[in-house]
Structure formats: C-alpha cells, structure tokens
Amino acid sequence: MKEKRSKLPEIQSLEELADFWDEHQLTDFYEEFVEVPDVNVNIEGRTYVHVTTKMYEALSQIAEKKGVGVEQLIRLWVEEKIAERN
C-alpha cells in the first residue's frame, strides 16, 4: 500500500510558517489533522499596528496583486526600509 504524502511543506522557521498560513486555508488540510499533547512554543514578541479600514483595503489590494498576504507585504516593506538605513 502506498504511503500518503502530506500536502504540508516542511517548515524551517516561524516566519516560513506565518508566510505559509498567510496564503493557505487550514481547512485545505483537514484530513491531515492529528491530536497532539499541549505544546509550549516560544514565539518572538509581536507588535500590532493599528491601521484604518481604508488603509487595510489598500494594503489588501496591493498584497493580492503581488500574490502575498497583507502581513507578509507589511513585513517586506518594513524589512526594506530597515535595510535602506543600514
């Protein structure tokens, strides 16, 4: 009998994990769910920035054209600006 291969990619970092789920639906992988024991994950701190609905709508349109999620787009822009200053 053939072993069923997972549709989930191997993830090497939390950033890769975030990028993957920015672009995919959890329900697409429902058949692969398994119950796991409680897990403690040390997640880097996050800062939330409030944007207006109008700003978010504009970000969503730009992100969609670029084929990325809104959070990924914002991270890329911030990383670019930081790199410009170095």
MOPAC internal coordinates of N, CA, C and O (Angstrom, degrees):
PM7 1SCF
backbone

  N    0.0000 0     0.00 0     0.00 0    0    0    0
  C    1.4497 1     0.00 0     0.00 0    1    0    0
  C    1.5279 1   108.38 1     0.00 0    2    1    0
  O    1.2310 1   120.27 1   -44.17 1    3    2    1
  N    1.3384 1   117.09 1   135.83 1    3    2    1
  C    1.4606 1   122.00 1  -179.97 1    5    3    2
  C    1.5233 1   110.69 1   -72.77 1    6    5    3
  O    1.2310 1   121.48 1   -39.64 1    7    6    5
  N    1.3351 1   114.78 1   140.36 1    7    6    5
  C    1.4585 1   119.73 1   175.59 1    9    7    6
  C    1.5255 1   108.22 1   -78.77 1   10    9    7
  O    1.2310 1   120.44 1   -47.60 1   11   10    9
  N    1.3144 1   116.77 1   132.40 1   11   10    9
  C    1.4573 1   121.37 1  -179.34 1   13   11   10
  C    1.5244 1   109.26 1   -76.77 1   14   13   11
  O    1.2310 1   120.51 1   -55.37 1   15   14   13
  N    1.3185 1   116.62 1   124.63 1   15   14   13
  C    1.4644 1   121.48 1  -178.97 1   17   15   14
  C    1.5173 1   109.74 1   -85.56 1   18   17   15
  O    1.2310 1   121.34 1   -37.62 1   19   18   17
  N    1.3073 1   115.05 1   142.38 1   19   18   17
  C    1.4535 1   121.55 1   178.39 1   21   19   18
  C    1.5214 1   110.54 1   -72.72 1   22   21   19
  O    1.2310 1   121.17 1   -36.29 1   23   22   21
  N    1.3345 1   115.36 1   143.71 1   23   22   21
  C    1.4610 1   120.33 1   173.68 1   25   23   22
  C    1.5339 1   110.18 1   -83.16 1   26   25   23
  O    1.2310 1   120.73 1   169.57 1   27   26   25
  N    1.3403 1   116.21 1   -10.43 1   27   26   25
  C    1.4619 1   119.77 1  -178.96 1   29   27   26
  C    1.5282 1   110.57 1   -80.23 1   30   29   27
  O    1.2310 1   120.05 1   -45.07 1   31   30   29
  N    1.3395 1   117.51 1   134.93 1   31   30   29
  C    1.4626 1   119.36 1   178.25 1   33   31   30
  C    1.5222 1   110.69 1   -77.50 1   34   33   31
  O    1.2310 1   120.60 1   -17.23 1   35   34   33
  N    1.3317 1   116.46 1   162.77 1   35   34   33
  C    1.4577 1   119.66 1   172.81 1   37   35   34
  C    1.5216 1   107.26 1   -77.47 1   38   37   35
  O    1.2310 1   120.76 1   -52.52 1   39   38   37
  N    1.3217 1   116.16 1   127.48 1   39   38   37
  C    1.4612 1   122.17 1  -176.49 1   41   39   38
  C    1.5212 1   108.67 1  -105.66 1   42   41   39
  O    1.2310 1   120.60 1   -47.76 1   43   42   41
  N    1.3274 1   116.46 1   132.24 1   43   42   41
  C    1.4586 1   121.16 1  -176.66 1   45   43   42
  C    1.5294 1   113.97 1  -103.03 1   46   45   43
  O    1.2310 1   119.83 1   165.90 1   47   46   45
  N    1.3335 1   117.93 1   -14.10 1   47   46   45
  C    1.4642 1   119.93 1  -177.86 1   49   47   46
  C    1.5214 1   110.27 1  -152.77 1   50   49   47
  O    1.2310 1   121.04 1   -15.23 1   51   50   49
  N    1.3121 1   115.61 1   164.77 1   51   50   49
  C    1.4621 1   119.92 1   177.19 1   53   51   50
  C    1.5272 1   110.69 1   -65.09 1   54   53   51
  O    1.2310 1   120.47 1   147.05 1   55   54   53
  N    1.3295 1   116.70 1   -32.95 1   55   54   53
  C    1.4616 1   120.18 1   178.50 1   57   55   54
  C    1.5268 1   110.47 1   -64.38 1   58   57   55
  O    1.2310 1   120.47 1   134.82 1   59   58   57
  N    1.3331 1   116.71 1   -45.18 1   59   58   57
  C    1.4659 1   120.50 1   176.51 1   61   59   58
  C    1.5243 1   110.77 1   -60.76 1   62   61   59
  O    1.2310 1   120.65 1   139.75 1   63   62   61
  N    1.3235 1   116.36 1   -40.25 1   63   62   61
  C    1.4601 1   121.15 1   178.91 1   65   63   62
  C    1.5259 1   110.38 1   -62.15 1   66   65   63
  O    1.2310 1   120.79 1   133.46 1   67   66   65
  N    1.3279 1   116.10 1   -46.54 1   67   66   65
  C    1.4720 1   120.48 1   179.19 1   69   67   66
  C    1.5210 1   110.86 1   -62.17 1   70   69   67
  O    1.2310 1   120.41 1   135.88 1   71   70   69
  N    1.3308 1   116.83 1   -44.12 1   71   70   69
  C    1.4636 1   120.45 1   179.42 1   73   71   70
  C    1.5294 1   111.08 1   -61.20 1   74   73   71
  O    1.2310 1   120.64 1   136.98 1   75   74   73
  N    1.3292 1   116.38 1   -43.02 1   75   74   73
  C    1.4579 1   120.30 1   180.00 1   77   75   74
  C    1.5267 1   110.70 1   -59.73 1   78   77   75
  O    1.2310 1   120.09 1   131.32 1   79   78   77
  N    1.3454 1   117.42 1   -48.68 1   79   78   77
  C    1.4608 1   119.76 1  -175.74 1   81   79   78
  C    1.5161 1   112.46 1   -76.50 1   82   81   79
  O    1.2310 1   119.71 1   164.00 1   83   82   81
  N    1.3464 1   118.16 1   -16.00 1   83   82   81
  C    1.4667 1   120.23 1   171.28 1   85   83   82
  C    1.5245 1   110.37 1   -64.41 1   86   85   83
  O    1.2310 1   120.69 1   154.30 1   87   86   85
  N    1.3380 1   116.29 1   -25.70 1   87   86   85
  C    1.4501 1   120.87 1  -172.60 1   89   87   86
  C    1.5320 1   114.11 1  -112.82 1   90   89   87
  O    1.2310 1   119.36 1  -179.44 1   91   90   89
  N    1.3345 1   118.82 1     0.56 1   91   90   89
  C    1.4646 1   121.49 1  -176.51 1   93   91   90
  C    1.5281 1   110.52 1  -132.25 1   94   93   91
  O    1.2310 1   121.22 1   -18.94 1   95   94   93
  N    1.3372 1   115.28 1   161.06 1   95   94   93
  C    1.4604 1   123.11 1   177.13 1   97   95   94
  C    1.5254 1   109.13 1  -102.56 1   98   97   95
  O    1.2310 1   120.53 1   -44.28 1   99   98   97
  N    1.3163 1   116.58 1   135.72 1   99   98   97
  C    1.4558 1   121.34 1   178.11 1  101   99   98
  C    1.5313 1   111.16 1   -59.08 1  102  101   99
  O    1.2310 1   120.56 1   143.79 1  103  102  101
  N    1.3171 1   116.54 1   -36.21 1  103  102  101
  C    1.4643 1   120.49 1  -177.67 1  105  103  102
  C    1.5198 1   112.99 1   -65.57 1  106  105  103
  O    1.2310 1   119.72 1   161.55 1  107  106  105
  N    1.3416 1   118.13 1   -18.45 1  107  106  105
  C    1.4625 1   120.72 1   177.00 1  109  107  106
  C    1.5300 1   111.90 1   -67.58 1  110  109  107
  O    1.2310 1   120.27 1   164.33 1  111  110  109
  N    1.3294 1   117.10 1   -15.67 1  111  110  109
  C    1.4576 1   121.71 1  -174.76 1  113  111  110
  C    1.5294 1   112.11 1  -120.39 1  114  113  111
  O    1.2310 1   120.53 1  -160.39 1  115  114  113
  N    1.3260 1   116.59 1    19.61 1  115  114  113
  C    1.4547 1   121.48 1  -175.38 1  117  115  114
  C    1.5291 1   113.00 1   -55.22 1  118  117  115
  O    1.2310 1   120.44 1   141.19 1  119  118  117
  N    1.3285 1   116.77 1   -38.81 1  119  118  117
  C    1.4657 1   120.08 1  -177.56 1  121  119  118
  C    1.5228 1   112.56 1   -67.01 1  122  121  119
  O    1.2310 1   120.09 1   167.56 1  123  122  121
  N    1.3370 1   117.43 1   -12.44 1  123  122  121
  C    1.4656 1   121.16 1  -179.70 1  125  123  122
  C    1.5346 1   113.05 1   -99.28 1  126  125  123
  O    1.2310 1   119.93 1   179.17 1  127  126  125
  N    1.3234 1   117.75 1    -0.83 1  127  126  125
  C    1.4627 1   121.01 1  -179.03 1  129  127  126
  C    1.5262 1   110.69 1   -62.59 1  130  129  127
  O    1.2310 1   120.85 1   -40.93 1  131  130  129
  N    1.3152 1   115.99 1   139.07 1  131  130  129
  C    1.4577 1   122.49 1   171.61 1  133  131  130
  C    1.5205 1   108.02 1  -137.92 1  134  133  131
  O    1.2310 1   120.91 1   -30.09 1  135  134  133
  N    1.3057 1   115.86 1   149.91 1  135  134  133
  C    1.4576 1   119.83 1   178.78 1  137  135  134
  C    1.5212 1   109.10 1   -77.42 1  138  137  135
  O    1.2310 1   120.77 1   -44.98 1  139  138  137
  N    1.3227 1   116.13 1   135.02 1  139  138  137
  C    1.4666 1   120.89 1   179.53 1  141  139  138
  C    1.5266 1   109.18 1  -126.26 1  142  141  139
  O    1.2310 1   120.26 1   -25.90 1  143  142  141
  N    1.3380 1   117.11 1   154.10 1  143  142  141
  C    1.4537 1   119.65 1   176.86 1  145  143  142
  C    1.5334 1   109.85 1   -70.39 1  146  145  143
  O    1.2310 1   120.72 1   -12.53 1  147  146  145
  N    1.3194 1   116.22 1   167.47 1  147  146  145
  C    1.4651 1   120.02 1   177.17 1  149  147  146
  C    1.5177 1   110.01 1   -55.69 1  150  149  147
  O    1.2310 1   121.07 1   -44.08 1  151  150  149
  N    1.3224 1   115.55 1   135.92 1  151  150  149
  C    1.4573 1   121.12 1  -178.20 1  153  151  150
  C    1.5180 1   108.53 1  -127.42 1  154  153  151
  O    1.2310 1   120.69 1   -46.16 1  155  154  153
  N    1.3169 1   116.29 1   133.84 1  155  154  153
  C    1.4638 1   120.58 1   174.52 1  157  155  154
  C    1.5140 1   108.25 1   -96.76 1  158  157  155
  O    1.2310 1   120.50 1   -55.72 1  159  158  157
  N    1.3187 1   116.64 1   124.28 1  159  158  157
  C    1.4586 1   121.48 1  -179.09 1  161  159  158
  C    1.5176 1   108.08 1  -119.19 1  162  161  159
  O    1.2310 1   120.99 1   -51.70 1  163  162  161
  N    1.3205 1   115.72 1   128.30 1  163  162  161
  C    1.4508 1   120.74 1   176.69 1  165  163  162
  C    1.5277 1   107.56 1   -87.92 1  166  165  163
  O    1.2310 1   120.85 1   -77.66 1  167  166  165
  N    1.3060 1   115.98 1   102.34 1  167  166  165
  C    1.4566 1   121.33 1  -176.84 1  169  167  166
  C    1.5193 1   109.11 1  -101.11 1  170  169  167
  O    1.2310 1   121.58 1   -44.46 1  171  170  169
  N    1.3320 1   114.58 1   135.54 1  171  170  169
  C    1.4593 1   119.58 1   175.87 1  173  171  170
  C    1.5100 1   108.61 1   -54.64 1  174  173  171
  O    1.2310 1   121.34 1   -32.42 1  175  174  173
  N    1.3288 1   115.05 1   147.58 1  175  174  173
  C    1.4550 1   118.88 1   177.09 1  177  175  174
  C    1.5156 1   111.04 1   -62.10 1  178  177  175
  O    1.2310 1   120.61 1   -32.30 1  179  178  177
  N    1.2694 1   116.45 1   147.70 1  179  178  177
  C    1.4614 1   121.94 1   177.74 1  181  179  178
  C    1.5130 1   108.60 1  -120.95 1  182  181  179
  O    1.2310 1   121.53 1   -30.89 1  183  182  181
  N    1.2896 1   114.67 1   149.11 1  183  182  181
  C    1.4490 1   121.63 1   174.47 1  185  183  182
  C    1.5186 1   107.43 1  -117.99 1  186  185  183
  O    1.2310 1   120.69 1   -46.72 1  187  186  185
  N    1.2856 1   116.28 1   133.28 1  187  186  185
  C    1.4487 1   120.59 1  -179.79 1  189  187  186
  C    1.5160 1   109.11 1  -103.32 1  190  189  187
  O    1.2310 1   121.34 1   -44.52 1  191  190  189
  N    1.3224 1   115.04 1   135.48 1  191  190  189
  C    1.4564 1   121.65 1   179.67 1  193  191  190
  C    1.5198 1   107.38 1  -115.03 1  194  193  191
  O    1.2310 1   121.09 1   -51.95 1  195  194  193
  N    1.3015 1   115.52 1   128.05 1  195  194  193
  C    1.4595 1   119.72 1  -179.45 1  197  195  194
  C    1.5235 1   109.50 1   -84.25 1  198  197  195
  O    1.2310 1   120.89 1   -48.53 1  199  198  197
  N    1.3222 1   115.90 1   131.47 1  199  198  197
  C    1.4598 1   121.48 1   175.68 1  201  199  198
  C    1.5238 1   107.73 1  -125.95 1  202  201  199
  O    1.2310 1   121.24 1   -25.09 1  203  202  201
  N    1.3100 1   115.23 1   154.91 1  203  202  201
  C    1.4608 1   119.47 1   178.44 1  205  203  202
  C    1.5209 1   109.54 1   -72.55 1  206  205  203
  O    1.2310 1   120.73 1   -16.28 1  207  206  205
  N    1.2951 1   116.20 1   163.72 1  207  206  205
  C    1.4581 1   120.97 1   177.09 1  209  207  206
  C    1.5188 1   110.01 1   -59.88 1  210  209  207
  O    1.2310 1   120.51 1   139.18 1  211  210  209
  N    1.3135 1   116.63 1   -40.82 1  211  210  209
  C    1.4666 1   121.29 1   179.84 1  213  211  210
  C    1.5338 1   110.36 1   -62.08 1  214  213  211
  O    1.2310 1   120.08 1   136.87 1  215  214  213
  N    1.3276 1   117.46 1   -43.13 1  215  214  213
  C    1.4577 1   121.62 1   178.40 1  217  215  214
  C    1.5272 1   110.22 1   -63.90 1  218  217  215
  O    1.2310 1   120.63 1   136.00 1  219  218  217
  N    1.3266 1   116.41 1   -44.00 1  219  218  217
  C    1.4668 1   120.18 1  -179.27 1  221  219  218
  C    1.5254 1   111.15 1   -62.88 1  222  221  219
  O    1.2310 1   120.20 1   139.25 1  223  222  221
  N    1.3196 1   117.23 1   -40.75 1  223  222  221
  C    1.4625 1   120.86 1   178.56 1  225  223  222
  C    1.5300 1   110.53 1   -61.84 1  226  225  223
  O    1.2310 1   120.22 1   137.75 1  227  226  225
  N    1.3470 1   117.18 1   -42.25 1  227  226  225
  C    1.4595 1   121.08 1   178.29 1  229  227  226
  C    1.5309 1   110.22 1   -64.90 1  230  229  227
  O    1.2310 1   120.54 1   136.47 1  231  230  229
  N    1.3384 1   116.58 1   -43.53 1  231  230  229
  C    1.4642 1   120.77 1   177.83 1  233  231  230
  C    1.5264 1   110.73 1   -60.88 1  234  233  231
  O    1.2310 1   120.38 1   139.15 1  235  234  233
  N    1.3112 1   116.87 1   -40.85 1  235  234  233
  C    1.4711 1   121.40 1  -179.91 1  237  235  234
  C    1.5232 1   111.20 1   -62.11 1  238  237  235
  O    1.2310 1   120.26 1   138.27 1  239  238  237
  N    1.3244 1   117.10 1   -41.73 1  239  238  237
  C    1.4650 1   120.84 1   179.88 1  241  239  238
  C    1.5264 1   110.62 1   -65.57 1  242  241  239
  O    1.2310 1   120.32 1   136.34 1  243  242  241
  N    1.3229 1   116.99 1   -43.66 1  243  242  241
  C    1.4624 1   121.06 1   179.59 1  245  243  242
  C    1.5287 1   109.69 1   -64.62 1  246  245  243
  O    1.2310 1   120.78 1   134.25 1  247  246  245
  N    1.3386 1   116.12 1   -45.75 1  247  246  245
  C    1.4662 1   120.72 1  -179.33 1  249  247  246
  C    1.5210 1   110.61 1   -60.74 1  250  249  247
  O    1.2310 1   120.20 1   137.00 1  251  250  249
  N    1.3161 1   117.22 1   -43.00 1  251  250  249
  C    1.4654 1   120.80 1  -179.83 1  253  251  250
  C    1.5244 1   110.95 1   -62.08 1  254  253  251
  O    1.2310 1   120.26 1   138.21 1  255  254  253
  N    1.3348 1   117.11 1   -41.79 1  255  254  253
  C    1.4705 1   120.76 1   178.67 1  257  255  254
  C    1.5234 1   111.37 1   -63.40 1  258  257  255
  O    1.2310 1   120.71 1   146.30 1  259  258  257
  N    1.3398 1   116.25 1   -33.70 1  259  258  257
  C    1.4579 1   120.70 1  -179.44 1  261  259  258
  C    1.5357 1   112.23 1   -86.61 1  262  261  259
  O    1.2310 1   120.53 1   171.26 1  263  262  261
  N    1.3256 1   116.59 1    -8.74 1  263  262  261
  C    1.4596 1   121.00 1   178.32 1  265  263  262
  C    1.5169 1   113.57 1    75.40 1  266  265  263
  O    1.2310 1   120.67 1  -148.93 1  267  266  265
  N    1.3332 1   116.33 1    31.07 1  267  266  265
  C    1.4652 1   121.19 1   178.63 1  269  267  266
  C    1.5247 1   109.32 1  -130.36 1  270  269  267
  O    1.2310 1   120.48 1   -10.42 1  271  270  269
  N    1.3284 1   116.68 1   169.58 1  271  270  269
  C    1.4505 1   121.21 1   175.17 1  273  271  270
  C    1.5241 1   110.24 1   -81.82 1  274  273  271
  O    1.2310 1   120.50 1   -17.73 1  275  274  273
  N    1.3225 1   116.65 1   162.27 1  275  274  273
  C    1.4639 1   121.33 1  -179.14 1  277  275  274
  C    1.5246 1   111.01 1   -60.37 1  278  277  275
  O    1.2310 1   119.88 1   134.43 1  279  278  277
  N    1.3396 1   117.84 1   -45.57 1  279  278  277
  C    1.4660 1   119.97 1  -179.29 1  281  279  278
  C    1.5279 1   110.84 1   -62.27 1  282  281  279
  O    1.2310 1   120.41 1   139.22 1  283  282  281
  N    1.3251 1   116.83 1   -40.78 1  283  282  281
  C    1.4611 1   120.20 1   179.61 1  285  283  282
  C    1.5308 1   110.23 1   -64.73 1  286  285  283
  O    1.2310 1   120.01 1   138.46 1  287  286  285
  N    1.3216 1   117.59 1   -41.54 1  287  286  285
  C    1.4597 1   121.94 1   177.86 1  289  287  286
  C    1.5222 1   110.77 1   -59.03 1  290  289  287
  O    1.2310 1   120.58 1   132.84 1  291  290  289
  N    1.3215 1   116.49 1   -47.16 1  291  290  289
  C    1.4636 1   120.61 1  -179.14 1  293  291  290
  C    1.5237 1   110.39 1   -63.36 1  294  293  291
  O    1.2310 1   120.10 1   135.99 1  295  294  293
  N    1.3506 1   117.41 1   -44.01 1  295  294  293
  C    1.4755 1   120.63 1   177.83 1  297  295  294
  C    1.5239 1   111.24 1   -58.85 1  298  297  295
  O    1.2310 1   120.74 1   135.99 1  299  298  297
  N    1.3407 1   116.19 1   -44.01 1  299  298  297
  C    1.4633 1   120.22 1   179.48 1  301  299  298
  C    1.5166 1   111.09 1   -61.20 1  302  301  299
  O    1.2310 1   120.16 1   136.33 1  303  302  301
  N    1.3247 1   117.31 1   -43.67 1  303  302  301
  C    1.4612 1   120.80 1   179.97 1  305  303  302
  C    1.5290 1   111.02 1   -64.39 1  306  305  303
  O    1.2310 1   120.50 1   136.57 1  307  306  305
  N    1.3090 1   116.64 1   -43.43 1  307  306  305
  C    1.4625 1   120.14 1   179.39 1  309  307  306
  C    1.5247 1   110.31 1   -64.24 1  310  309  307
  O    1.2310 1   120.20 1   136.05 1  311  310  309
  N    1.3355 1   117.22 1   -43.95 1  311  310  309
  C    1.4587 1   121.11 1   177.94 1  313  311  310
  C    1.5289 1   111.10 1   -59.63 1  314  313  311
  O    1.2310 1   120.11 1   139.12 1  315  314  313
  N    1.3450 1   117.39 1   -40.88 1  315  314  313
  C    1.4648 1   121.32 1   178.35 1  317  315  314
  C    1.5274 1   110.82 1   -62.01 1  318  317  315
  O    1.2310 1   120.27 1   134.74 1  319  318  317
  N    1.3289 1   117.08 1   -45.26 1  319  318  317
  C    1.4610 1   121.01 1  -179.01 1  321  319  318
  C    1.5244 1   110.93 1   -65.03 1  322  321  319
  O    1.2310 1   120.24 1   139.99 1  323  322  321
  N    1.3062 1   117.14 1   -40.01 1  323  322  321
  C    1.4704 1   120.68 1   178.25 1  325  323  322
  C    1.5301 1   109.56 1   -64.45 1  326  325  323
  O    1.2310 1   120.41 1   137.22 1  327  326  325
  N    1.3347 1   116.82 1   -42.78 1  327  326  325
  C    1.4676 1   121.21 1  -179.55 1  329  327  326
  C    1.5387 1   110.55 1   -63.59 1  330  329  327
  O    1.2310 1   120.09 1   144.52 1  331  330  329
  N    1.3203 1   117.43 1   -35.48 1  331  330  329
  C    1.4661 1   121.31 1   178.75 1  333  331  330
  C    1.5297 1   111.44 1   -63.19 1  334  333  331
  O    1.2310 1   120.26 1   148.95 1  335  334  333
  N    1.3114 1   117.11 1   -31.05 1  335  334  333
  C    1.4664 1   121.42 1  -176.73 1  337  335  334
  C    1.5252 1   111.81 1   -83.00 1  338  337  335
  O    1.2310 1   119.82 1   165.01 1  339  338  337
  N    1.3155 1   117.95 1   -14.99 1  339  338  337
  C    1.4697 1   121.28 1  -178.18 1  341  339  338
  C    1.5060 1   112.27 1   -91.60 1  342  341  339
  O    1.2310 1   120.10 1   180.00 1  343  342  341

